Amino acid sequence: MFAMWNVWKRPSKADTRDFFLLMGCQFLSYFIYSVNARALAQGRMAWTFFTDLIFAAANYTIIKQVSENKSAMGRLGYVLGGSFGSVLAILLTKKLFGQ
């Protein structure tokens, strides 16, 4: 009866792959978006142009991956990737752009 509540079961290789794939995609997306926002705010046209190109290409890939994914592990990776991507981008762009 309580078998469906077993949250401690080992995830399958496909679920683990989905987790890391979507986490990586979303990490890259939020990282690039955060770098883009800081570059735009500081008037850095070359950085803004470059990050816009990467962001558009990444979004195409992410949309495709998310639409094909059905696993809960994939959704978790998607959410966590965005959070970690933004935080790391803020830390790195402080060094790169100053402020």
Phi and psi in radians as a Rosetta constraint file:
Dihedral C 1 N 2 CA 2 C 2 CIRCULARHARMONIC -1.664 0.35
Dihedral N 2 CA 2 C 2 N 3 CIRCULARHARMONIC 0.187 0.35
Dihedral C 2 N 3 CA 3 C 3 CIRCULARHARMONIC -1.073 0.35
Dihedral N 3 CA 3 C 3 N 4 CIRCULARHARMONIC -0.565 0.35
Dihedral C 3 N 4 CA 4 C 4 CIRCULARHARMONIC -1.244 0.35
Dihedral N 4 CA 4 C 4 N 5 CIRCULARHARMONIC -0.263 0.35
Dihedral C 4 N 5 CA 5 C 5 CIRCULARHARMONIC -1.620 0.35
Dihedral N 5 CA 5 C 5 N 6 CIRCULARHARMONIC 0.121 0.35
Dihedral C 5 N 6 CA 6 C 6 CIRCULARHARMONIC -1.323 0.35
Dihedral N 6 CA 6 C 6 N 7 CIRCULARHARMONIC 1.594 0.35
Dihedral C 6 N 7 CA 7 C 7 CIRCULARHARMONIC -1.485 0.35
Dihedral N 7 CA 7 C 7 N 8 CIRCULARHARMONIC -0.098 0.35
Dihedral C 7 N 8 CA 8 C 8 CIRCULARHARMONIC -1.688 0.35
Dihedral N 8 CA 8 C 8 N 9 CIRCULARHARMONIC 0.154 0.35
Dihedral C 8 N 9 CA 9 C 9 CIRCULARHARMONIC -1.238 0.35
Dihedral N 9 CA 9 C 9 N 10 CIRCULARHARMONIC 2.632 0.35
Dihedral C 9 N 10 CA 10 C 10 CIRCULARHARMONIC -1.254 0.35
Dihedral N 10 CA 10 C 10 N 11 CIRCULARHARMONIC 2.250 0.35
Dihedral C 10 N 11 CA 11 C 11 CIRCULARHARMONIC -1.221 0.35
Dihedral N 11 CA 11 C 11 N 12 CIRCULARHARMONIC 2.637 0.35
Dihedral C 11 N 12 CA 12 C 12 CIRCULARHARMONIC -1.258 0.35
Dihedral N 12 CA 12 C 12 N 13 CIRCULARHARMONIC 2.905 0.35
Dihedral C 12 N 13 CA 13 C 13 CIRCULARHARMONIC -1.096 0.35
Dihedral N 13 CA 13 C 13 N 14 CIRCULARHARMONIC -0.623 0.35
Dihedral C 13 N 14 CA 14 C 14 CIRCULARHARMONIC -1.152 0.35
Dihedral N 14 CA 14 C 14 N 15 CIRCULARHARMONIC -0.718 0.35
Dihedral C 14 N 15 CA 15 C 15 CIRCULARHARMONIC -1.139 0.35
Dihedral N 15 CA 15 C 15 N 16 CIRCULARHARMONIC -0.719 0.35
Dihedral C 15 N 16 CA 16 C 16 CIRCULARHARMONIC -1.122 0.35
Dihedral N 16 CA 16 C 16 N 17 CIRCULARHARMONIC -0.740 0.35
Dihedral C 16 N 17 CA 17 C 17 CIRCULARHARMONIC -1.067 0.35
Dihedral N 17 CA 17 C 17 N 18 CIRCULARHARMONIC -0.792 0.35
Dihedral C 17 N 18 CA 18 C 18 CIRCULARHARMONIC -1.060 0.35
Dihedral N 18 CA 18 C 18 N 19 CIRCULARHARMONIC -0.727 0.35
Dihedral C 18 N 19 CA 19 C 19 CIRCULARHARMONIC -1.006 0.35
Dihedral N 19 CA 19 C 19 N 20 CIRCULARHARMONIC -0.927 0.35
Dihedral C 19 N 20 CA 20 C 20 CIRCULARHARMONIC -1.255 0.35
Dihedral N 20 CA 20 C 20 N 21 CIRCULARHARMONIC -0.579 0.35
Dihedral C 20 N 21 CA 21 C 21 CIRCULARHARMONIC -1.130 0.35
Dihedral N 21 CA 21 C 21 N 22 CIRCULARHARMONIC -0.881 0.35
Dihedral C 21 N 22 CA 22 C 22 CIRCULARHARMONIC -1.261 0.35
Dihedral N 22 CA 22 C 22 N 23 CIRCULARHARMONIC -0.562 0.35
Dihedral C 22 N 23 CA 23 C 23 CIRCULARHARMONIC -1.125 0.35
Dihedral N 23 CA 23 C 23 N 24 CIRCULARHARMONIC -0.766 0.35
Dihedral C 23 N 24 CA 24 C 24 CIRCULARHARMONIC -1.123 0.35
Dihedral N 24 CA 24 C 24 N 25 CIRCULARHARMONIC -0.742 0.35
Dihedral C 24 N 25 CA 25 C 25 CIRCULARHARMONIC -1.079 0.35
Dihedral N 25 CA 25 C 25 N 26 CIRCULARHARMONIC -0.816 0.35
Dihedral C 25 N 26 CA 26 C 26 CIRCULARHARMONIC -1.264 0.35
Dihedral N 26 CA 26 C 26 N 27 CIRCULARHARMONIC -0.609 0.35
Dihedral C 26 N 27 CA 27 C 27 CIRCULARHARMONIC -1.021 0.35
Dihedral N 27 CA 27 C 27 N 28 CIRCULARHARMONIC -0.864 0.35
Dihedral C 27 N 28 CA 28 C 28 CIRCULARHARMONIC -1.074 0.35
Dihedral N 28 CA 28 C 28 N 29 CIRCULARHARMONIC -0.753 0.35
Dihedral C 28 N 29 CA 29 C 29 CIRCULARHARMONIC -1.069 0.35
Dihedral N 29 CA 29 C 29 N 30 CIRCULARHARMONIC -0.898 0.35
Dihedral C 29 N 30 CA 30 C 30 CIRCULARHARMONIC -1.211 0.35
Dihedral N 30 CA 30 C 30 N 31 CIRCULARHARMONIC -0.582 0.35
Dihedral C 30 N 31 CA 31 C 31 CIRCULARHARMONIC -1.085 0.35
Dihedral N 31 CA 31 C 31 N 32 CIRCULARHARMONIC -0.870 0.35
Dihedral C 31 N 32 CA 32 C 32 CIRCULARHARMONIC -1.134 0.35
Dihedral N 32 CA 32 C 32 N 33 CIRCULARHARMONIC -0.710 0.35
Dihedral C 32 N 33 CA 33 C 33 CIRCULARHARMONIC -1.082 0.35
Dihedral N 33 CA 33 C 33 N 34 CIRCULARHARMONIC -0.730 0.35
Dihedral C 33 N 34 CA 34 C 34 CIRCULARHARMONIC -1.180 0.35
Dihedral N 34 CA 34 C 34 N 35 CIRCULARHARMONIC -0.725 0.35
Dihedral C 34 N 35 CA 35 C 35 CIRCULARHARMONIC -1.090 0.35
Dihedral N 35 CA 35 C 35 N 36 CIRCULARHARMONIC -0.727 0.35
Dihedral C 35 N 36 CA 36 C 36 CIRCULARHARMONIC -1.075 0.35
Dihedral N 36 CA 36 C 36 N 37 CIRCULARHARMONIC -0.774 0.35
Dihedral C 36 N 37 CA 37 C 37 CIRCULARHARMONIC -1.098 0.35
Dihedral N 37 CA 37 C 37 N 38 CIRCULARHARMONIC -0.726 0.35
Dihedral C 37 N 38 CA 38 C 38 CIRCULARHARMONIC -1.201 0.35
Dihedral N 38 CA 38 C 38 N 39 CIRCULARHARMONIC -0.695 0.35
Dihedral C 38 N 39 CA 39 C 39 CIRCULARHARMONIC -1.137 0.35
Dihedral N 39 CA 39 C 39 N 40 CIRCULARHARMONIC -0.721 0.35
Dihedral C 39 N 40 CA 40 C 40 CIRCULARHARMONIC -1.111 0.35
Dihedral N 40 CA 40 C 40 N 41 CIRCULARHARMONIC -0.775 0.35
Dihedral C 40 N 41 CA 41 C 41 CIRCULARHARMONIC -1.122 0.35
Dihedral N 41 CA 41 C 41 N 42 CIRCULARHARMONIC -0.530 0.35
Dihedral C 41 N 42 CA 42 C 42 CIRCULARHARMONIC -1.652 0.35
Dihedral N 42 CA 42 C 42 N 43 CIRCULARHARMONIC 0.043 0.35
Dihedral C 42 N 43 CA 43 C 43 CIRCULARHARMONIC 1.257 0.35
Dihedral N 43 CA 43 C 43 N 44 CIRCULARHARMONIC 0.515 0.35
Dihedral C 43 N 44 CA 44 C 44 CIRCULARHARMONIC -1.594 0.35
Dihedral N 44 CA 44 C 44 N 45 CIRCULARHARMONIC 1.638 0.35
Dihedral C 44 N 45 CA 45 C 45 CIRCULARHARMONIC -1.143 0.35
Dihedral N 45 CA 45 C 45 N 46 CIRCULARHARMONIC -0.728 0.35
Dihedral C 45 N 46 CA 46 C 46 CIRCULARHARMONIC -1.122 0.35
Dihedral N 46 CA 46 C 46 N 47 CIRCULARHARMONIC -0.795 0.35
Dihedral C 46 N 47 CA 47 C 47 CIRCULARHARMONIC -1.110 0.35
Dihedral N 47 CA 47 C 47 N 48 CIRCULARHARMONIC -0.703 0.35
Dihedral C 47 N 48 CA 48 C 48 CIRCULARHARMONIC -1.100 0.35
Dihedral N 48 CA 48 C 48 N 49 CIRCULARHARMONIC -0.801 0.35
Dihedral C 48 N 49 CA 49 C 49 CIRCULARHARMONIC -1.072 0.35
Dihedral N 49 CA 49 C 49 N 50 CIRCULARHARMONIC -0.845 0.35
Dihedral C 49 N 50 CA 50 C 50 CIRCULARHARMONIC -1.082 0.35
Dihedral N 50 CA 50 C 50 N 51 CIRCULARHARMONIC -0.797 0.35
Dihedral C 50 N 51 CA 51 C 51 CIRCULARHARMONIC -1.247 0.35
Dihedral N 51 CA 51 C 51 N 52 CIRCULARHARMONIC -0.518 0.35
Dihedral C 51 N 52 CA 52 C 52 CIRCULARHARMONIC -1.113 0.35
Dihedral N 52 CA 52 C 52 N 53 CIRCULARHARMONIC -0.724 0.35
Dihedral C 52 N 53 CA 53 C 53 CIRCULARHARMONIC -1.079 0.35
Dihedral N 53 CA 53 C 53 N 54 CIRCULARHARMONIC -0.824 0.35
Dihedral C 53 N 54 CA 54 C 54 CIRCULARHARMONIC -1.138 0.35
Dihedral N 54 CA 54 C 54 N 55 CIRCULARHARMONIC -0.704 0.35
Dihedral C 54 N 55 CA 55 C 55 CIRCULARHARMONIC -1.091 0.35
Dihedral N 55 CA 55 C 55 N 56 CIRCULARHARMONIC -0.738 0.35
Dihedral C 55 N 56 CA 56 C 56 CIRCULARHARMONIC -1.125 0.35
Dihedral N 56 CA 56 C 56 N 57 CIRCULARHARMONIC -0.769 0.35
Dihedral C 56 N 57 CA 57 C 57 CIRCULARHARMONIC -1.138 0.35
Dihedral N 57 CA 57 C 57 N 58 CIRCULARHARMONIC -0.718 0.35
Dihedral C 57 N 58 CA 58 C 58 CIRCULARHARMONIC -1.142 0.35
Dihedral N 58 CA 58 C 58 N 59 CIRCULARHARMONIC -0.701 0.35
Dihedral C 58 N 59 CA 59 C 59 CIRCULARHARMONIC -1.091 0.35
Dihedral N 59 CA 59 C 59 N 60 CIRCULARHARMONIC -0.657 0.35
Dihedral C 59 N 60 CA 60 C 60 CIRCULARHARMONIC -1.055 0.35
Dihedral N 60 CA 60 C 60 N 61 CIRCULARHARMONIC -0.796 0.35
Dihedral C 60 N 61 CA 61 C 61 CIRCULARHARMONIC -1.161 0.35
Dihedral N 61 CA 61 C 61 N 62 CIRCULARHARMONIC -0.733 0.35
Dihedral C 61 N 62 CA 62 C 62 CIRCULARHARMONIC -1.119 0.35
Dihedral N 62 CA 62 C 62 N 63 CIRCULARHARMONIC -0.774 0.35
Dihedral C 62 N 63 CA 63 C 63 CIRCULARHARMONIC -1.019 0.35
Dihedral N 63 CA 63 C 63 N 64 CIRCULARHARMONIC -0.756 0.35
Dihedral C 63 N 64 CA 64 C 64 CIRCULARHARMONIC -1.108 0.35
Dihedral N 64 CA 64 C 64 N 65 CIRCULARHARMONIC -0.798 0.35
Dihedral C 64 N 65 CA 65 C 65 CIRCULARHARMONIC -1.151 0.35
Dihedral N 65 CA 65 C 65 N 66 CIRCULARHARMONIC -0.749 0.35
Dihedral C 65 N 66 CA 66 C 66 CIRCULARHARMONIC -1.175 0.35
Dihedral N 66 CA 66 C 66 N 67 CIRCULARHARMONIC -0.699 0.35
Dihedral C 66 N 67 CA 67 C 67 CIRCULARHARMONIC -1.168 0.35
Dihedral N 67 CA 67 C 67 N 68 CIRCULARHARMONIC -0.472 0.35
Dihedral C 67 N 68 CA 68 C 68 CIRCULARHARMONIC -1.572 0.35
Dihedral N 68 CA 68 C 68 N 69 CIRCULARHARMONIC -0.232 0.35
Dihedral C 68 N 69 CA 69 C 69 CIRCULARHARMONIC -1.605 0.35
Dihedral N 69 CA 69 C 69 N 70 CIRCULARHARMONIC 2.406 0.35
Dihedral C 69 N 70 CA 70 C 70 CIRCULARHARMONIC -2.168 0.35
Dihedral N 70 CA 70 C 70 N 71 CIRCULARHARMONIC 0.012 0.35
Dihedral C 70 N 71 CA 71 C 71 CIRCULARHARMONIC -1.565 0.35
Dihedral N 71 CA 71 C 71 N 72 CIRCULARHARMONIC 2.594 0.35
Dihedral C 71 N 72 CA 72 C 72 CIRCULARHARMONIC -1.179 0.35
Dihedral N 72 CA 72 C 72 N 73 CIRCULARHARMONIC -0.612 0.35
Dihedral C 72 N 73 CA 73 C 73 CIRCULARHARMONIC -1.104 0.35
Dihedral N 73 CA 73 C 73 N 74 CIRCULARHARMONIC -0.662 0.35
Dihedral C 73 N 74 CA 74 C 74 CIRCULARHARMONIC -1.101 0.35
Dihedral N 74 CA 74 C 74 N 75 CIRCULARHARMONIC -0.732 0.35
Dihedral C 74 N 75 CA 75 C 75 CIRCULARHARMONIC -1.127 0.35
Dihedral N 75 CA 75 C 75 N 76 CIRCULARHARMONIC -0.701 0.35
Dihedral C 75 N 76 CA 76 C 76 CIRCULARHARMONIC -1.099 0.35
Dihedral N 76 CA 76 C 76 N 77 CIRCULARHARMONIC -0.789 0.35
Dihedral C 76 N 77 CA 77 C 77 CIRCULARHARMONIC -1.077 0.35
Dihedral N 77 CA 77 C 77 N 78 CIRCULARHARMONIC -0.660 0.35
Dihedral C 77 N 78 CA 78 C 78 CIRCULARHARMONIC -1.077 0.35
Dihedral N 78 CA 78 C 78 N 79 CIRCULARHARMONIC -0.772 0.35
Dihedral C 78 N 79 CA 79 C 79 CIRCULARHARMONIC -1.200 0.35
Dihedral N 79 CA 79 C 79 N 80 CIRCULARHARMONIC -0.840 0.35
Dihedral C 79 N 80 CA 80 C 80 CIRCULARHARMONIC -1.151 0.35
Dihedral N 80 CA 80 C 80 N 81 CIRCULARHARMONIC -0.631 0.35
Dihedral C 80 N 81 CA 81 C 81 CIRCULARHARMONIC -1.055 0.35
Dihedral N 81 CA 81 C 81 N 82 CIRCULARHARMONIC -0.707 0.35
Dihedral C 81 N 82 CA 82 C 82 CIRCULARHARMONIC -1.126 0.35
Dihedral N 82 CA 82 C 82 N 83 CIRCULARHARMONIC -0.747 0.35
Dihedral C 82 N 83 CA 83 C 83 CIRCULARHARMONIC -1.125 0.35
Dihedral N 83 CA 83 C 83 N 84 CIRCULARHARMONIC -0.845 0.35
Dihedral C 83 N 84 CA 84 C 84 CIRCULARHARMONIC -1.178 0.35
Dihedral N 84 CA 84 C 84 N 85 CIRCULARHARMONIC -0.622 0.35
Dihedral C 84 N 85 CA 85 C 85 CIRCULARHARMONIC -1.093 0.35
Dihedral N 85 CA 85 C 85 N 86 CIRCULARHARMONIC -0.761 0.35
Dihedral C 85 N 86 CA 86 C 86 CIRCULARHARMONIC -1.128 0.35
Dihedral N 86 CA 86 C 86 N 87 CIRCULARHARMONIC -0.806 0.35
Dihedral C 86 N 87 CA 87 C 87 CIRCULARHARMONIC -1.107 0.35
Dihedral N 87 CA 87 C 87 N 88 CIRCULARHARMONIC -0.792 0.35
Dihedral C 87 N 88 CA 88 C 88 CIRCULARHARMONIC -1.134 0.35
Dihedral N 88 CA 88 C 88 N 89 CIRCULARHARMONIC -0.662 0.35
Dihedral C 88 N 89 CA 89 C 89 CIRCULARHARMONIC -1.104 0.35
Dihedral N 89 CA 89 C 89 N 90 CIRCULARHARMONIC -0.703 0.35
Dihedral C 89 N 90 CA 90 C 90 CIRCULARHARMONIC -1.096 0.35
Dihedral N 90 CA 90 C 90 N 91 CIRCULARHARMONIC -0.786 0.35
Dihedral C 90 N 91 CA 91 C 91 CIRCULARHARMONIC -1.090 0.35
Dihedral N 91 CA 91 C 91 N 92 CIRCULARHARMONIC -0.781 0.35
Dihedral C 91 N 92 CA 92 C 92 CIRCULARHARMONIC -1.278 0.35
Dihedral N 92 CA 92 C 92 N 93 CIRCULARHARMONIC -0.658 0.35
Dihedral C 92 N 93 CA 93 C 93 CIRCULARHARMONIC -1.287 0.35
Dihedral N 93 CA 93 C 93 N 94 CIRCULARHARMONIC -0.386 0.35
Dihedral C 93 N 94 CA 94 C 94 CIRCULARHARMONIC -1.077 0.35
Dihedral N 94 CA 94 C 94 N 95 CIRCULARHARMONIC -0.685 0.35
Dihedral C 94 N 95 CA 95 C 95 CIRCULARHARMONIC -1.286 0.35
Dihedral N 95 CA 95 C 95 N 96 CIRCULARHARMONIC -0.744 0.35
Dihedral C 95 N 96 CA 96 C 96 CIRCULARHARMONIC -1.249 0.35
Dihedral N 96 CA 96 C 96 N 97 CIRCULARHARMONIC -0.833 0.35
Dihedral C 96 N 97 CA 97 C 97 CIRCULARHARMONIC -1.764 0.35
Dihedral N 97 CA 97 C 97 N 98 CIRCULARHARMONIC -0.202 0.35
Dihedral C 97 N 98 CA 98 C 98 CIRCULARHARMONIC 1.471 0.35
Dihedral N 98 CA 98 C 98 N 99 CIRCULARHARMONIC 3.029 0.35
